[in-house]
Amino acid sequence: MRKALNWKKLTMMLIVLMLSIPYGQTLAEPAKSVRTNAAAAALIDVTSGRILYSAHGDEQMRIASLTKIMTAIVAIEHGRLSDKVTVSKRAFAKEGSSIYLKLGEEMSLEDMLYGLMLRSGNDAATAIAEHIGGSEEGFVLMMNQKAEMLGLHDSHFMNPHGLDAEGHYSSANDLAKLTAYALKNPIFRDIVKTKVKKAPNPNEKWDYSWLNKNKMLQMYDGADGVKTGYTKKALRCLVSSATRNGQQIVAVTLNDGSDWVDHQHLLDYGFQNYPLKDVMHKGQVIENYPFQLGKNFSYPFAEGEEEQLRTKVVITTQNSREYKLGERGKLYVMLGERQLGVIPLYEKESSLLQTRDRNVFANEQPTTAQVQYKGKITSFEEALISVFRAIFTANN
């Protein structure tokens, strides 16, 4: 005769099993984790935007000169690299770290961006802000608008350099997302991976020579960015990036006394536990449909996750705007019930299959710098910049 099930005992076993699984984490995620000495930390895969690790990642904190990541990308997207930037009284001898610009000195925006990111020049940050935004206040407005557009809900900026100020903050997760976005820009990417930069010096016989403060560029195999930061209140802050086997990962720590070591551990953890996998390729034919994929799709899977991958096709209706623009459907890529991405579907003969893949982040529209790279600036961007400059110059 079979024994009756002990339902009370079975129920308790199930409860214990459920409580042993952290909320929001699947069994497929790696058991091994990583620890840092940071007050907050985050790790992100640049291609997919997936947060791979987060500890107090949404906590609003002081970020010191990590602010300059936002300063740089806003300046690149709204300025001309060949523009001459003049050092004003407000920029000259700015407190904190400096590239020692002279009052009235002129330097190209491109060179000043190198001084901003390699040596963390607060004088360069102020001069850039005044040039792009018409005033420092005008530029800060642009920074906050960019943060809102990128969905950085735990970020707010009061200045372009990162000196401590009430109401000036971000979070580890936001900085990870911002940096992943910025690294999509070839100009930003080239600047932050540069170890040494020389620039003309109009006041001396010798040129400026700036050594990048980011020691990760020498310490870690594949390191290619991004920015250091420190103030007495924010303490040591660091954003680093590295690329291995075609995968780029960004690590962020705030208030971390052992950041160089912690960043090596964070990046190792990301590469070892979340390798980037090419899942689908642009032009790939969809089974049972006369359509092809409109872009590539890659994703960093934890062990066992790829088996949960599934897709769903939704056909575009013929009276929709998307259909008239050439789209014939969408392929939704799912991990279990979680949506990872959406890929447009086109007919085999569509010219849209020849276009470059769009950015993963923000509104996926070309930036001023991307257009400028091809030799021109759009009239809309030019008008917008002119309006900002006119408004805020008039108020000074």
N, C-alpha and C positions, 0 to 999 in steps of 0.2 A: 504493500500500500504506500503511495507517494505521500511525502510530508507536505502539509499545507504551507504555502509561502508565508514568511514572516514579513508582512507588509510594513510594519512599523520599522523593522530593522532595515529593510530595503530602501524605504523613504529617507532614513537618516543617512545611509550611504550615498544616495543621490545628492542630498543637500551638501554633504561634505565635498563631494566631487565638484559641484557647481561653485562652491565658495573658493575652491582652490584655483579657479580660472579667473585672472584679473579682468575687471570690467573693461569691455572694449577690445580685448585681445583674443585672437583665435588660437586654437591649439596648434595651428600650423606655424605660428611665429616661433623663432628660435628661443630655446630655453635660456641660452647664455645671454647675459645683458652686459652693460658697461656702466661704470660709475665714474663720476668726476668730483673734483673739489669745488665746482662752480655753484653759485647760488641759483643759476638757471643755465640750461644747456639745450641745444637742439641739433639735429642732424637731418639733412635733406638730400635727396637725389635730384640733381639739376634737371635732367631730362623729363622726368615724370612729375616733379614737384611733390613727391611722396615724402612726408616726414617719417624718417626711419627711427628716430629716437627723440624723446622730449622729457625733460625733467624741469618742472615749474616753467614750462615753455610759454605759457600765456600770461605770466606775471609781468606787470608793467614795472620797468626798472630804468635806472640811468644807464646810458650807453656810451658816454664819452665820444671819442672820435669815430666810433662805428657809424655815427651820424653821417660821416663824409661819404659813405656808400650811396646814400640817397642824394647828397649834394652832387656827386660825380655823375650819376645816371641822369638826373634832371638837367644838368648842364650839358651833357653830351647830346641829349635828345632835343634840346632847345637852342643850342648854340652852334656856331661855326668854329671848327678847330683852328682856323687861320686868323680868327678875330684877335685884335690886340686888346688886352685887358689892362686898364690903368689902375695903379694902386692909389687909392684915396686916403685921406687922413684917417678914416675909420678903419681901413684895412692895415695901414702902416703900424708896425710895432704892436700888433694885436697880442694880447696876453696868451701865454701857453706856448705850445710847440709852434715853430715858425720856420720859413725858408728864407727869412731876413731880406724881404723885398724892400726897396727904397721908396720913399714918398714920390709919387709921380712916375715911377718906373712903369714901362710897358713890357708886357710879355704875352706871347700867344696863348690862347685858351688851352691849346693842346699841352704846351709845356707846363702851364700852371696846374693842369689836372694831374700831371706827373708829380709835381711838388706837393699837391694836395694829398695824393694817395700813398706816395712812397715815404714822404717825410712828415705827413700830417700837418701841413702848414695851415695854421689858423688865419694867417694873413692872406694866404691864397684862397681859403674858403670864403672869406669876406669879400675879397676882390671879385671872385667868380660870381658870388651871389648878387652883388651890385651890378655887374655887367649883364647878367642874364635876366634878372628880375627888375632892374631899374633901381632897386634898393634892396637892402637885406630883408626888410619886411615883405617886399613883393616876392622875393625868392622863397621865403619861408611859406608863404601862401601856396606857391607852386609845389613845394615839398609835401605839404599836407594834402593837397589835391591829388598828388601822385599816390600817396599812401592810401587815400580813400579809394582810388581807382583800382589799386592792387588788392584791396580787401584787407589791409593791415589795420585791424580794428583795435589793436593794443598799442598803437603808435601815435605820437603827436610831437611835432617839432616846433621849437621856439627860435632856433638859430641854425646856421649852416655848418658850424664847426664842432659842436658837441660839448662846449663848456657848460658846466652845471647850471641849470635854470629850472625854476618851477614850471611844470607843465611840459617839460621836454623829456620824453621817455619812449621806449619801445619794449619789445619782448624778444626772447630768444627765437620763438617760432616766427614772429614777424620778420626778424632780421634774416632768418634762413630763407623765407619766401622772397624777400626783397633781393637778396644776393643771388638766388637762383634766377630771378628775373633779369638782374643786371648782367649776369654772365652770359646771357643770350646775345648781348650786344658786343660785336667784335672789337670796338674801340675800348670799352671798359675792360674786356677780357685781356687785351694786350697790355693795358696800363698796369693792372694789378699783378700780373705775372713777371713784370720787369724787375730785375734785381738791382741794376744801376742805370741811371739816366743822366746824361749830360745835356745842358741847355745853355744858350748864349747868355752872357752877362754884360749888359750895356754899360755898367758902371766900373768894371774892372777888366784887366787884361786876361784874366782866367775865366773859364766857363764855370757855371754851376755844375756840381756833380752830386747827385743824390743817391745814397745807398738805401734800399728798401728796409724799413724797420721790421718787416715781417720775417722772423728767423725761420719760420716753417719752410720757406723757399729753399733753405740750405739743409734743413733737418729731416725733411720727409720726402721720400721718393715719389715723384709725380706731383708735388705741391705746385700750385699755380695761382695763388692769391690768399688772402684778400686784404685785410685791414686790421691794424692794432688800435687799441684805445686805452686811455687812462686819465682819470681825474681823481682827486682826493676822496670824492664821494662815490663815484662809480667804481673805483679801483680797477683792477686789470680786466680788460675786455678784449676779446679776440674773435674774428671771423677768419677761418682758413678754408681753402679748397684744394682738392687734389684730383687728378685724373689717372685712372688705371684701366687698361683693357677697354678703352672707349667709354668708360663711365666716370662722370664727374660728380663728386660729393662735396657738400659744404657743411662745415662744423661751426657752431656758435657757442661761446661760453661768456657769461657775464659774472663779474666779481669772482675771479678764479686765480688764486695765487700760484697755481701750477699749470697754467694754461698750455705751455708748450708740450708738456708730457701728456696732458689730458686730450689734446687735439690729436696726437698721434694714435692714442687708444680709440678715440671716437671714429676717426677715419678708418682705422683697421677694422673696427667692428662693422662699419657700414659695408666695406668692400667684401668682407668675409661672409656676412650673413644676408646681404641683400644685393647680390650681383645683378647687373642690368641684363635683361634678356630681350632680344629682338623677337617680337611676337608676330607682327604682321608687316608686310612691305607694300609700299605705294605701287599701285598697278596690279596688285594681286587680285585674281578673279574670285568672286564670291560664288560658292557652289549653289546651284539651282537659281541663280540670278544672272542677268546679262550686264552686270555692273562690275566695276573695279574699285579698289580702295583708293581714296584720295590722298592719303598720307601714311607714313610709317607709324608704327606703334611699338614702343619698348616700355618695359616695366621692371622694377627691381623686386623680384619675388623672394619672400622668405621660404625656407625649406617646407615643401608640402603645399604651398599656396597655388602653384601653377595648375595643379590638378583640379582646383575649384573654378578655373577660368571658363567663362561661357560668353556667348555672343547672342545678340538679338538684332534682327534687321527690321527697320521701319521705313516703309516706302513714302517718299515725298509726294504730296498731292499736287496734281497738275495745275491748279489755280493758285498755288502758293508762290511767294516771291523767290524762295529757294529754288523751286523748279525752273522758273524763268531764268535764273542765273546759272542754270546748268546742273544743279544737284538733283540726283534721282533717288536718293535715300540716305539713311544714316545707319551705321553699324555701331550698336552700343556694346562696349566691352565691359563685362561684369566679373567681379571676384565674389562669388556667392551672390549676395544681394546688394553688394556695394558697387557703384558705378565707377570705373576707372577712367574711361574716356569715351569720346564719340568721334567716329571717323566718317567723313562724307563719302558718298558713293557716286561715281560718275559713269557715264557710258564710255565704252572702249575708245571711241574716237574723240572724246572731249579734250579740248585744249587745256582744261584745268588740271589735267594729269601731268602737264609739263611745268606747272608753277611750283615754286619752292614751298616747303612745308611752313606753315605759320607758327608763331611762337605759342608755347603752351600757356603762358601766363597773361594776365590782364585782359585787355580788350583785343589783343592779337592784331592791332593795327600797326603799320610801319611807322617808326619814329622819325623825327627830323633828322637824326644822325644817320639812320639807315638810308633815307632819301639823299642826304648830303653826300654820303659815301659814293653815290652814283653821279654826283656833280651838280645837284640842284636842291632847292628847298621849296616845298609846296607853298602856294600863296596863302592857304589857310593858316599854316604854322607861322608864316612870316607876319600875318596880320595879328595873330594871337600874341606873339612876342611883342610886337609894336604896342599893342593895347596895354599890356602889363607894364612895359617900360614907361609909357606916357603917363599912366595913372600914378605910379609910385614915384616917378621923378618929380612930378608936379607937386606931390605932397611933401617934398623935402626942401 
